[in-house]
Amino acid sequence: MKEENLRNCLECKKAIRGRSDKRFCDDDCRNSYNYRQNSDQTNLIRKINHTLRKNRRILQDVLGEEGVLKISKEKMLLQGFDLKYHTHNFTNAKGQTYYFIYEYGYLLLENNLLLIVKRVPK
């Protein structure tokens, strides 16, 4: 009779038997191990996505049906807008950099003003 190669489960450390590439004793241990491994990254991504959604919602609410709108930076910050988070930026021919959260964007102007715009897909 062939002697099985005993290994330990990566989660609970109990001896496991079976295939040579088996790493966990059961599905519960596999799920627990993978959840713990990914939870830090998942929480970080969840927080960033929450902030991006909040920023987009604020821009959408402020802009409304307007095509372009100037608003004070202070008003945006009071609503919870976070200037550090955006999805991409765009520099126009004049060298002005617009910061976008998906299709909504803003341009930092003088006197602590923001120019809010919505990019229409082509």
MMTF fields as JSON, N, C-alpha, C and O atoms, coordinates in Angstrom:
{
  "mmtfVersion": "1.0.0",
  "mmtfProducer": "UNKNOWN",
  "numBonds": 487,
  "numAtoms": 488,
  "numGroups": 122,
  "numChains": 1,
  "numModels": 1,
  "chainsPerModel": [1],
  "groupsPerChain": [122],
  "chainIdList": ["A"],
  "bondAtomList": [4, 2, 8, 6, 12, 10, 16, 14, 20, 18, 24, 22, 28, 26, 32, 30, 36, 34, 40, 38, 44, 42, 48, 46, 52, 50, 56, 54, 60, 58, 64, 62, 68, 66, 72, 70, 76, 74, 80, 78, 84, 82, 88, 86, 92, 90, 96, 94, 100, 98, 104, 102, 108, 106, 112, 110, 116, 114, 120, 118, 124, 122, 128, 126, 132, 130, 136, 134, 140, 138, 144, 142, 148, 146, 152, 150, 156, 154, 160, 158, 164, 162, 168, 166, 172, 170, 176, 174, 180, 178, 184, 182, 188, 186, 192, 190, 196, 194, 200, 198, 204, 202, 208, 206, 212, 210, 216, 214, 220, 218, 224, 222, 228, 226, 232, 230, 236, 234, 240, 238, 244, 242, 248, 246, 252, 250, 256, 254, 260, 258, 264, 262, 268, 266, 272, 270, 276, 274, 280, 278, 284, 282, 288, 286, 292, 290, 296, 294, 300, 298, 304, 302, 308, 306, 312, 310, 316, 314, 320, 318, 324, 322, 328, 326, 332, 330, 336, 334, 340, 338, 344, 342, 348, 346, 352, 350, 356, 354, 360, 358, 364, 362, 368, 366, 372, 370, 376, 374, 380, 378, 384, 382, 388, 386, 392, 390, 396, 394, 400, 398, 404, 402, 408, 406, 412, 410, 416, 414, 420, 418, 424, 422, 428, 426, 432, 430, 436, 434, 440, 438, 444, 442, 448, 446, 452, 450, 456, 454, 460, 458, 464, 462, 468, 466, 472, 470, 476, 474, 480, 478, 484, 482],
  "bondOrderList": [1, 1, 1, 1, 1, 1, 1, 1, 1, 1, 1, 1, 1, 1, 1, 1, 1, 1, 1, 1, 1, 1, 1, 1, 1, 1, 1, 1, 1, 1, 1, 1, 1, 1, 1, 1, 1, 1, 1, 1, 1, 1, 1, 1, 1, 1, 1, 1, 1, 1, 1, 1, 1, 1, 1, 1, 1, 1, 1, 1, 1, 1, 1, 1, 1, 1, 1, 1, 1, 1, 1, 1, 1, 1, 1, 1, 1, 1, 1, 1, 1, 1, 1, 1, 1, 1, 1, 1, 1, 1, 1, 1, 1, 1, 1, 1, 1, 1, 1, 1, 1, 1, 1, 1, 1, 1, 1, 1, 1, 1, 1, 1, 1, 1, 1, 1, 1, 1, 1, 1, 1],
  "groupList": [{"groupName": "MET", "atomNameList": ["N", "CA", "C", "O"], "elementList": ["N", "C", "C", "O"], "formalChargeList": [0, 0, 0, 0], "bondAtomList": [1, 0, 2, 1, 3, 2], "bondOrderList": [1, 1, 2], "singleLetterCode": "M", "chemCompType": "L-PEPTIDE LINKING"}, {"groupName": "LYS", "atomNameList": ["N", "CA", "C", "O"], "elementList": ["N", "C", "C", "O"], "formalChargeList": [0, 0, 0, 0], "bondAtomList": [1, 0, 2, 1, 3, 2], "bondOrderList": [1, 1, 2], "singleLetterCode": "K", "chemCompType": "L-PEPTIDE LINKING"}, {"groupName": "GLU", "atomNameList": ["N", "CA", "C", "O"], "elementList": ["N", "C", "C", "O"], "formalChargeList": [0, 0, 0, 0], "bondAtomList": [1, 0, 2, 1, 3, 2], "bondOrderList": [1, 1, 2], "singleLetterCode": "E", "chemCompType": "L-PEPTIDE LINKING"}, {"groupName": "ASN", "atomNameList": ["N", "CA", "C", "O"], "elementList": ["N", "C", "C", "O"], "formalChargeList": [0, 0, 0, 0], "bondAtomList": [1, 0, 2, 1, 3, 2], "bondOrderList": [1, 1, 2], "singleLetterCode": "N", "chemCompType": "L-PEPTIDE LINKING"}, {"groupName": "LEU", "atomNameList": ["N", "CA", "C", "O"], "elementList": ["N", "C", "C", "O"], "formalChargeList": [0, 0, 0, 0], "bondAtomList": [1, 0, 2, 1, 3, 2], "bondOrderList": [1, 1, 2], "singleLetterCode": "L", "chemCompType": "L-PEPTIDE LINKING"}, {"groupName": "ARG", "atomNameList": ["N", "CA", "C", "O"], "elementList": ["N", "C", "C", "O"], "formalChargeList": [0, 0, 0, 0], "bondAtomList": [1, 0, 2, 1, 3, 2], "bondOrderList": [1, 1, 2], "singleLetterCode": "R", "chemCompType": "L-PEPTIDE LINKING"}, {"groupName": "CYS", "atomNameList": ["N", "CA", "C", "O"], "elementList": ["N", "C", "C", "O"], "formalChargeList": [0, 0, 0, 0], "bondAtomList": [1, 0, 2, 1, 3, 2], "bondOrderList": [1, 1, 2], "singleLetterCode": "C", "chemCompType": "L-PEPTIDE LINKING"}, {"groupName": "ALA", "atomNameList": ["N", "CA", "C", "O"], "elementList": ["N", "C", "C", "O"], "formalChargeList": [0, 0, 0, 0], "bondAtomList": [1, 0, 2, 1, 3, 2], "bondOrderList": [1, 1, 2], "singleLetterCode": "A", "chemCompType": "L-PEPTIDE LINKING"}, {"groupName": "ILE", "atomNameList": ["N", "CA", "C", "O"], "elementList": ["N", "C", "C", "O"], "formalChargeList": [0, 0, 0, 0], "bondAtomList": [1, 0, 2, 1, 3, 2], "bondOrderList": [1, 1, 2], "singleLetterCode": "I", "chemCompType": "L-PEPTIDE LINKING"}, {"groupName": "GLY", "atomNameList": ["N", "CA", "C", "O"], "elementList": ["N", "C", "C", "O"], "formalChargeList": [0, 0, 0, 0], "bondAtomList": [1, 0, 2, 1, 3, 2], "bondOrderList": [1, 1, 2], "singleLetterCode": "G", "chemCompType": "PEPTIDE LINKING"}, {"groupName": "SER", "atomNameList": ["N", "CA", "C", "O"], "elementList": ["N", "C", "C", "O"], "formalChargeList": [0, 0, 0, 0], "bondAtomList": [1, 0, 2, 1, 3, 2], "bondOrderList": [1, 1, 2], "singleLetterCode": "S", "chemCompType": "L-PEPTIDE LINKING"}, {"groupName": "ASP", "atomNameList": ["N", "CA", "C", "O"], "elementList": ["N", "C", "C", "O"], "formalChargeList": [0, 0, 0, 0], "bondAtomList": [1, 0, 2, 1, 3, 2], "bondOrderList": [1, 1, 2], "singleLetterCode": "D", "chemCompType": "L-PEPTIDE LINKING"}, {"groupName": "PHE", "atomNameList": ["N", "CA", "C", "O"], "elementList": ["N", "C", "C", "O"], "formalChargeList": [0, 0, 0, 0], "bondAtomList": [1, 0, 2, 1, 3, 2], "bondOrderList": [1, 1, 2], "singleLetterCode": "F", "chemCompType": "L-PEPTIDE LINKING"}, {"groupName": "TYR", "atomNameList": ["N", "CA", "C", "O"], "elementList": ["N", "C", "C", "O"], "formalChargeList": [0, 0, 0, 0], "bondAtomList": [1, 0, 2, 1, 3, 2], "bondOrderList": [1, 1, 2], "singleLetterCode": "Y", "chemCompType": "L-PEPTIDE LINKING"}, {"groupName": "GLN", "atomNameList": ["N", "CA", "C", "O"], "elementList": ["N", "C", "C", "O"], "formalChargeList": [0, 0, 0, 0], "bondAtomList": [1, 0, 2, 1, 3, 2], "bondOrderList": [1, 1, 2], "singleLetterCode": "Q", "chemCompType": "L-PEPTIDE LINKING"}, {"groupName": "THR", "atomNameList": ["N", "CA", "C", "O"], "elementList": ["N", "C", "C", "O"], "formalChargeList": [0, 0, 0, 0], "bondAtomList": [1, 0, 2, 1, 3, 2], "bondOrderList": [1, 1, 2], "singleLetterCode": "T", "chemCompType": "L-PEPTIDE LINKING"}, {"groupName": "HIS", "atomNameList": ["N", "CA", "C", "O"], "elementList": ["N", "C", "C", "O"], "formalChargeList": [0, 0, 0, 0], "bondAtomList": [1, 0, 2, 1, 3, 2], "bondOrderList": [1, 1, 2], "singleLetterCode": "H", "chemCompType": "L-PEPTIDE LINKING"}, {"groupName": "VAL", "atomNameList": ["N", "CA", "C", "O"], "elementList": ["N", "C", "C", "O"], "formalChargeList": [0, 0, 0, 0], "bondAtomList": [1, 0, 2, 1, 3, 2], "bondOrderList": [1, 1, 2], "singleLetterCode": "V", "chemCompType": "L-PEPTIDE LINKING"}, {"groupName": "PRO", "atomNameList": ["N", "CA", "C", "O"], "elementList": ["N", "C", "C", "O"], "formalChargeList": [0, 0, 0, 0], "bondAtomList": [1, 0, 2, 1, 3, 2], "bondOrderList": [1, 1, 2], "singleLetterCode": "P", "chemCompType": "L-PEPTIDE LINKING"}],
  "groupTypeList": [0, 1, 2, 2, 3, 4, 5, 3, 6, 4, 2, 6, 1, 1, 7, 8, 5, 9, 5, 10, 11, 1, 5, 12, 6, 11, 11, 11, 6, 5, 3, 10, 13, 3, 13, 5, 14, 3, 10, 11, 14, 15, 3, 4, 8, 5, 1, 8, 3, 16, 15, 4, 5, 1, 3, 5, 5, 8, 4, 14, 11, 17, 4, 9, 2, 2, 9, 17, 4, 1, 8, 10, 1, 2, 1, 0, 4, 4, 14, 9, 12, 11, 4, 1, 13, 16, 15, 16, 3, 12, 15, 3, 7, 1, 9, 14, 15, 13, 13, 12, 8, 13, 2, 13, 9, 13, 4, 4, 4, 2, 3, 3, 4, 4, 4, 8, 17, 1, 5, 17, 18, 1],
  "groupIdList": [1, 2, 3, 4, 5, 6, 7, 8, 9, 10, 11, 12, 13, 14, 15, 16, 17, 18, 19, 20, 21, 22, 23, 24, 25, 26, 27, 28, 29, 30, 31, 32, 33, 34, 35, 36, 37, 38, 39, 40, 41, 42, 43, 44, 45, 46, 47, 48, 49, 50, 51, 52, 53, 54, 55, 56, 57, 58, 59, 60, 61, 62, 63, 64, 65, 66, 67, 68, 69, 70, 71, 72, 73, 74, 75, 76, 77, 78, 79, 80, 81, 82, 83, 84, 85, 86, 87, 88, 89, 90, 91, 92, 93, 94, 95, 96, 97, 98, 99, 100, 101, 102, 103, 104, 105, 106, 107, 108, 109, 110, 111, 112, 113, 114, 115, 116, 117, 118, 119, 120, 121, 122],
  "secStructList": [7, 7, 7, 7, 7, 7, 3, 3, 7, 6, 6, 6, 7, 7, 3, 3, 7, 1, 1, 6, 6, 7, 7, 7, 1, 1, 2, 2, 2, 2, 2, 2, 2, 2, 2, 2, 2, 2, 2, 2, 2, 2, 2, 2, 2, 2, 2, 2, 2, 2, 2, 2, 2, 2, 2, 2, 2, 2, 2, 2, 2, 2, 2, 6, 6, 7, 1, 3, 3, 3, 3, 3, 2, 2, 2, 2, 2, 2, 6, 6, 7, 7, 6, 6, 7, 7, 1, 3, 3, 3, 3, 7, 6, 6, 1, 7, 3, 3, 3, 3, 3, 6, 6, 3, 3, 3, 3, 3, 3, 4, 4, 4, 3, 3, 3, 3, 3, 3, 7, 7, 7, 7],
  "xCoordList": [0.833, 0.0, 0.883, 1.857, 0.542, 1.347, 1.147, 0.014, 2.24, 2.171, 1.878, 2.573, 0.823, 0.435, 1.385, 1.888, 1.611, 2.465, 1.618, 0.697, 1.901, 1.122, 1.633, 2.83, 0.681, 0.983, 0.031, -0.908, 0.271, -0.599, -1.427, -0.961, -2.667, -3.583, -3.009, -2.529, -3.056, -2.526, -3.318, -2.791, -4.56, -5.401, -5.372, -4.997, -5.763, -5.902, -4.702, -4.627, -3.774, -2.534, -2.744, -1.802, -3.955, -4.206, -3.602, -3.434, -3.278, -2.731, -3.806, -4.966, -3.396, -4.339, -3.819, -2.613, -4.761, -4.431, -5.1, -6.076, -4.584, -5.206, -4.187, -3.022, -4.645, -3.782, -2.509, -2.499, -1.461, -0.177, -0.188, 0.632, -1.12, -1.166, -2.264, -2.53, -2.884, -3.95, -3.346, -2.354, -3.96, -3.394, -4.281, -3.819, -5.559, -6.506, -7.246, -7.432, -7.668, -8.369, -9.834, -10.41, -10.439, -11.825, -12.093, -11.231, -13.315, -13.689, -13.736, -13.401, -14.147, -14.2, -12.814, -12.658, -11.824, -10.455, -9.951, -9.289, -10.265, -9.846, -10.475, -9.796, -11.779, -12.471, -11.938, -11.722, -11.727, -11.214, -9.829, -9.551, -8.976, -7.618, -7.637, -6.967, -8.406, -8.456, -9.105, -8.672, -10.136, -10.769, -9.767, -9.673, -9.029, -8.041, -6.924, -6.459, -6.488, -5.422, -5.85, -5.044, -7.12, -7.592, -8.28, -8.577, -8.546, -9.365, -8.704, -9.406, -7.399, -6.74, -6.866, -7.207, -6.594, -6.691, -8.136, -8.411, -9.061, -10.47, -10.967, -11.704, -10.583, -11.018, -10.48, -11.204, -9.229, -8.639, -9.381, -9.736, -9.609, -10.304, -11.738, -12.24, -12.393, -13.761, -13.82, -14.727, -12.866, -12.844, -12.604, -13.246, -11.683, -11.393, -12.615, -12.977, -13.25, -14.43, -15.574, -16.311, -15.729, -16.756, -16.501, -17.427, -15.253, -14.905, -15.129, -15.641, -14.759, -14.983, -16.474, -16.879, -17.295, -18.74, -19.315, -20.17, -18.841, -19.321, -18.934, -19.766, -17.689, -17.237, -18.078, -18.488, -18.335, -19.116, -20.531, -21.07, -21.125, -22.491, -22.564, -23.51, -21.569, -21.533, -21.425, -22.157, -20.534, -20.391, -21.691, -22.113, -22.314, -23.561, -24.663, -25.395, -24.783, -25.812, -25.579, -26.521, -24.33, -24.008, -24.224, -24.772, -23.802, -23.914, -25.362, -25.782, -26.115, -27.517, -27.641, -26.962, -28.504, -28.728, -27.837, -27.876, -27.037, -26.126, -25.052, -24.721, -24.516, -23.419, -22.082, -21.216, -21.929, -20.698, -21.12, -22.095, -20.382, -20.756, -19.522, -18.635, -19.469, -18.409, -18.974, -20.094, -18.177, -18.59, -17.349, -16.239, -17.54, -16.384, -15.889, -16.669, -14.602, -13.962, -14.457, -14.644, -14.665, -15.119, -16.484, -16.703, -17.408, -18.736, -18.633, -19.34, -17.742, -17.554, -16.984, -17.439, -15.996, -15.387, -16.39, -16.364, -17.266, -18.292, -19.28, -19.863, -19.464, -20.351, -19.657, -20.29, -18.354, -17.617, -16.779, -16.255, -16.641, -15.847, -14.379, -13.858, -13.715, -12.309, -11.471, -11.542, -10.686, -9.895, -8.779, -8.242, -8.429, -7.324, -7.709, -6.834, -9.001, -9.44, -10.139, -11.13, -9.607, -10.199, -9.773, -8.797, -10.497, -10.196, -9.146, -8.353, -9.139, -8.16, -8.125, -8.947, -7.153, -7.097, -6.931, -6.582, -7.198, -7.124, -6.513, -6.977, -5.475, -4.842, -5.214, -4.945, -5.841, -6.268, -5.118, -3.999, -5.403, -4.374, -3.791, -2.654, -4.557, -4.078, -3.201, -2.664, -3.059, -2.25, -3.014, -2.405, -4.334, -5.155, -5.459, -5.807, -5.327, -5.573, -6.931, -7.182, -7.795, -9.1, -8.962, -8.326, -9.546, -9.545, -10.938, -11.934, -11.004, -12.289, -12.544, -11.636, -13.819, -14.338, -15.353, -16.497, -14.915, -15.665, -16.0, -15.073, -17.258, -17.57, -17.661, -17.746, -17.645, -17.711, -16.31, -15.499, -16.036, -14.703, -14.741, -15.778, -13.568, -13.444, -12.063, -11.09, -12.022, -10.788, -10.588, -11.504, -9.405, -9.093, -8.843, -7.976, -9.614, -9.49, -8.908, -8.712, -8.642, -8.171, -9.283, -10.447, -8.921, -9.865, -10.628, -11.781, -9.991, -10.594, -11.922, -12.873, -11.975, -13.161, -12.868, -11.73, -13.919, -13.842, -14.789, -15.908, -14.346, -15.198, -15.604, -14.754, -16.889, -17.379, -17.928, -18.668, -17.561, -17.983, -18.423, -18.125, -19.134, -19.489, -19.03, -19.383, -18.239, -17.753, -18.793, -19.219, -19.192, -20.181, -19.434, -18.538, -19.799, -19.101, -19.302, -20.37, -18.264, -18.321, -18.86, -18.98],
  "yCoordList": [-1.174, 0.0, 1.243, 1.319, 2.212, 3.412, 4.321, 4.567, 4.816, 5.707, 7.115, 7.621, 7.764, 9.102, 10.144, 10.018, 11.158, 12.267, 13.224, 13.843, 13.362, 14.215, 15.647, 15.916, 16.546, 17.97, 18.628, 17.996, 19.902, 20.631, 21.664, 22.285, 21.828, 22.813, 24.211, 24.501, 25.063, 26.419, 27.256, 28.238, 26.897, 27.675, 27.13, 27.846, 25.872, 25.334, 24.498, 24.112, 24.216, 23.486, 21.996, 21.314, 21.475, 20.045, 19.295, 19.847, 18.028, 17.199, 16.954, 16.698, 17.04, 16.782, 15.647, 15.439, 14.921, 13.792, 14.029, 14.773, 13.41, 13.525, 13.891, 13.498, 14.643, 15.015, 15.687, 16.294, 15.577, 16.14, 17.67, 18.294, 18.277, 19.739, 20.332, 21.532, 19.515, 19.974, 20.837, 20.457, 22.015, 22.943, 23.15, 23.662, 22.754, 22.972, 21.68, 20.833, 21.545, 20.323, 20.332, 19.268, 21.51, 21.604, 22.991, 23.869, 23.168, 24.442, 25.585, 26.719, 25.305, 26.365, 26.948, 28.167, 26.101, 26.589, 27.364, 28.392, 26.869, 27.563, 28.953, 29.934, 29.03, 30.321, 31.275, 32.453, 30.785, 31.63, 32.168, 33.35, 31.317, 31.711, 32.793, 33.818, 32.558, 33.514, 34.828, 35.891, 34.778, 36.006, 36.831, 38.044, 36.187, 36.885, 37.467, 38.576, 36.737, 37.202, 38.441, 39.34, 38.48, 39.554, 40.688, 41.707, 40.566, 41.559, 42.939, 43.938, 43.039, 44.338, 45.057, 46.239, 44.351, 44.948, 45.303, 46.361, 44.419, 44.651, 45.885, 46.687, 46.053, 47.216, 48.507, 49.5, 48.511, 49.698, 50.062, 51.223, 49.087, 49.317, 49.778, 50.667, 49.175, 49.552, 51.02, 51.747, 51.457, 52.846, 53.817, 54.865, 53.467, 54.329, 54.422, 55.513, 53.29, 53.3, 54.085, 54.777, 53.988, 54.754, 56.256, 57.018, 56.674, 58.091, 58.556, 59.655, 57.749, 58.107, 58.251, 59.205, 57.316, 57.406, 58.653, 59.331, 58.95, 60.137, 61.404, 62.294, 61.496, 62.651, 62.815, 63.927, 61.724, 61.781, 62.26, 63.101, 61.727, 62.115, 63.61, 64.29, 64.117, 65.539, 66.383, 67.361, 66.028, 66.766, 66.725, 67.738, 65.566, 65.41, 66.28, 66.951, 66.272, 67.069, 68.563, 69.315, 68.994, 70.412, 70.903, 71.985, 70.126, 70.54, 70.51, 71.387, 69.534, 69.427, 69.371, 68.584, 70.205, 70.251, 71.272, 71.406, 71.99, 72.981, 72.272, 71.117, 72.954, 72.394, 72.618, 71.743, 73.818, 74.227, 75.097, 75.843, 74.998, 75.758, 76.098, 75.262, 77.331, 77.73, 77.675, 78.118, 77.121, 77.014, 77.159, 76.846, 77.628, 77.797, 76.435, 75.513, 76.344, 75.126, 74.794, 73.627, 75.828, 75.641, 74.964, 74.088, 75.36, 74.736, 73.249, 72.418, 72.938, 71.529, 70.726, 69.617, 71.289, 70.597, 70.402, 69.373, 71.368, 71.246, 70.12, 69.539, 69.819, 68.717, 67.358, 66.318, 67.369, 66.121, 65.75, 64.638, 66.658, 66.389, 66.246, 67.056, 65.228, 64.962, 65.167, 64.372, 66.226, 66.587, 65.592, 65.603, 64.74, 63.808, 62.629, 61.945, 62.383, 61.192, 61.565, 62.295, 61.05, 61.212, 60.03, 59.35, 59.786, 58.628, 58.918, 58.043, 60.13, 60.494, 62.016, 62.729, 62.492, 63.926, 64.159, 63.263, 65.402, 65.791, 67.175, 68.099, 67.323, 68.624, 69.117, 68.457, 70.299, 70.839, 71.564, 71.603, 72.135, 72.803, 74.024, 74.412, 74.63, 75.79, 75.388, 76.247, 74.094, 73.617, 73.512, 73.286, 73.671, 73.554, 72.084, 71.339, 71.675, 70.285, 70.143, 70.742, 69.348, 69.005, 67.655, 66.741, 67.532, 66.293, 65.684, 66.337, 64.433, 63.786, 62.65, 61.929, 62.522, 61.348, 60.788, 61.239, 59.81, 59.246, 60.364, 60.952, 60.68, 61.688, 63.108, 64.055, 63.279, 64.617, 65.075, 64.3, 66.35, 66.859, 68.263, 68.925, 68.689, 70.047, 70.588, 69.849, 71.905, 72.636, 73.589, 74.328, 73.578, 74.503, 75.881, 76.05, 76.866, 78.241, 79.122, 78.687, 80.365, 81.335, 81.64, 81.328, 82.257, 82.667, 81.489, 81.64, 80.318, 79.124, 78.739, 78.374, 78.822, 78.409, 77.136, 76.869, 76.36, 75.178, 75.373, 75.855, 75.002, 74.979, 73.525, 72.671, 73.238, 71.868, 71.646, 72.478, 70.513, 70.184, 68.72, 67.916, 68.418, 67.016, 66.709, 67.406, 65.656, 65.239, 64.347, 63.346, 64.715, 63.939, 62.902, 63.25, 61.616, 60.574, 60.767, 61.182, 60.46, 60.622, 59.394, 59.343],
  "zCoordList": [0.0, 0.0, 0.0, 0.749, -0.836, -0.986, 0.227, 0.641, 0.789, 1.937, 1.435, 0.555, 2.008, 1.568, 2.138, 3.255, 1.351, 1.764, 2.607, 2.075, 3.904, 4.787, 4.735, 4.838, 4.572, 4.593, 5.57, 6.054, 5.862, 6.781, 6.024, 5.069, 6.478, 5.912, 6.156, 7.252, 5.155, 5.295, 6.293, 6.816, 6.569, 7.48, 8.904, 9.832, 9.086, 10.445, 10.894, 12.06, 9.998, 10.262, 10.538, 10.943, 10.33, 10.497, 9.321, 8.233, 9.556, 8.491, 7.437, 7.759, 6.168, 5.082, 4.231, 4.096, 3.662, 2.797, 1.449, 1.35, 0.45, -0.862, -1.922, -1.856, -2.885, -4.001, -3.502, -2.431, -4.264, -3.852, -3.848, -3.176, -4.601, -4.647, -3.748, -3.808, -2.938, -2.054, -0.947, -0.325, -0.703, 0.277, 1.499, 2.518, 1.407, 2.494, 2.794, 1.92, 4.054, 4.435, 3.979, 3.75, 3.845, 3.367, 2.796, 2.819, 2.279, 1.66, 2.663, 2.321, 3.896, 4.905, 5.157, 5.228, 5.289, 5.504, 4.289, 4.432, 3.097, 1.872, 1.807, 1.507, 2.09, 2.051, 3.112, 2.831, 4.314, 5.399, 5.062, 5.266, 4.556, 4.196, 3.11, 3.236, 2.049, 0.937, 1.354, 0.911, 2.197, 2.681, 3.48, 3.296, 4.354, 5.175, 4.316, 4.579, 3.296, 2.407, 1.613, 1.374, 1.21, 0.33, 1.059, 0.434, 2.335, 3.033, 3.074, 2.917, 3.275, 3.313, 1.976, 1.932, 0.897, -0.43, -0.746, -1.313, -0.379, -0.654, 0.084, -0.491, 1.339, 2.108, 1.516, 1.442, 1.097, 0.485, -0.801, -1.01, -1.645, -2.911, -2.653, -3.341, -1.665, -1.321, -0.884, -1.287, -0.067, 0.401, -0.753, -0.833, -1.642, -2.798, -3.709, -4.15, -3.992, -4.855, -4.222, -4.924, -2.911, -2.207, -2.38, -2.655, -2.22, -2.37, -3.809, -4.022, -4.789, -6.196, -6.495, -7.159, -6.012, -6.229, -5.566, -6.137, -4.359, -3.645, -4.408, -4.585, -4.858, -5.647, -6.913, -7.244, -7.615, -8.842, -8.548, -9.267, -7.498, -7.127, -6.793, -7.189, -6.068, -5.723, -6.99, -7.136, -7.902, -9.161, -9.965, -10.521, -10.022, -10.767, -10.159, -10.887, -8.838, -8.162, -8.339, -8.586, -8.216, -8.333, -9.759, -9.966, -10.73, -12.131, -12.602, -13.358, -12.176, -12.597, -14.1, -14.759, -14.642, -16.095, -16.793, -18.016, -16.012, -16.589, -17.409, -17.139, -18.396, -19.177, -18.497, -18.486, -17.923, -17.244, -16.068, -16.161, -14.955, -13.771, -12.949, -12.772, -12.446, -11.517, -10.106, -9.854, -9.184, -7.786, -6.913, -7.344, -5.703, -4.822, -4.341, -4.099, -4.215, -3.737, -2.327, -1.984, -1.521, -0.142, -0.086, 0.751, -0.969, -1.001, -1.333, -0.764, -2.263, -2.645, -1.47, -1.191, -0.792, 0.341, 1.473, 2.148, 1.687, 2.727, 2.427, 3.343, 1.16, 0.765, 0.872, 0.688, 1.169, 1.312, 0.108, 0.039, -0.84, -2.035, -1.646, -0.878, -2.166, -1.859, -3.119, -4.055, -3.136, -4.317, -4.636, -5.743, -3.684, -3.903, -4.79, -5.321, -4.955, -5.683, -6.98, -6.98, -8.09, -9.404, -10.264, -9.949, -11.344, -12.18, -13.245, -13.593, -13.757, -14.788, -14.927, -14.351, -15.706, -15.969, -17.467, -18.234, -17.841, -19.245, -19.316, -18.647, -20.122, -20.324, -21.716, -22.72, -21.755, -23.047, -23.739, -23.227, -24.902, -25.703, -24.99, -25.26, -24.087, -23.329, -22.144, -21.445, -21.921, -20.804, -19.497, -18.451, -19.525, -18.326, -18.061, -18.977, -16.806, -16.45, -15.771, -14.725, -16.378, -15.824, -15.118, -15.643, -13.949, -13.201, -13.305, -12.994, -13.743, -13.99, -13.011, -12.596, -12.661, -11.968, -12.955, -13.022, -13.708, -14.813, -15.815, -16.372, -16.067, -17.085, -16.544, -17.327, -15.23, -14.625, -14.261, -13.754, -14.529, -14.257, -13.686, -13.65, -13.24, -12.714, -13.042, -13.197, -13.139, -13.397, -12.229, -11.865, -11.644, -10.552, -11.15, -12.007, -10.687, -11.169, -10.061, -8.926, -10.43, -9.43, -8.447, -8.697, -7.317, -6.279, -5.673, -5.268, -5.61, -5.019, -5.658, -4.967, -6.962, -7.698, -8.479, -8.863, -8.705, -9.552, -10.724, -10.549, -11.913, -13.087, -13.278, -13.532, -13.159, -13.269, -14.667, -15.193, -15.268, -16.632, -16.692, -15.81, -17.754, -18.024, -19.448, -20.399, -19.566, -20.877, -21.526, -20.949, -22.72, -23.455, -24.283, -25.052, -24.129, -24.915, -26.41, -26.861, -27.165, -28.638, -29.285, -30.509]
}
